[in-house]
Amino acid sequence: MQNFILSLADGQQRDQLWDGIHGRGAFRTFRVLADNFGLTDKWYEYQADAYREIAEEWCRDHDIEFT
């Protein structure tokens, strides 16, 4: 979540999301704020890309072809 937040161009959104992920209920707060800012789809795309990168790296490290 932190890398996603830091990638945002809008400073106000970035600041509010950053503040929201600290403390109790961080995941819920993030989801609510992301939805309010219309960033939910962008977040899921970012998350999917990050998971793909992790999977590709793991495969490379274990000499497995990633398809």
Secondary structure, DSSP 8 states (H G I E B T S, - for coil): -HHHHHH-S-HHHHHHHHHHTSSTTHHHHHHHHHHHTT-HHHHHHHHHHHHHHHHHHHHHHTT----
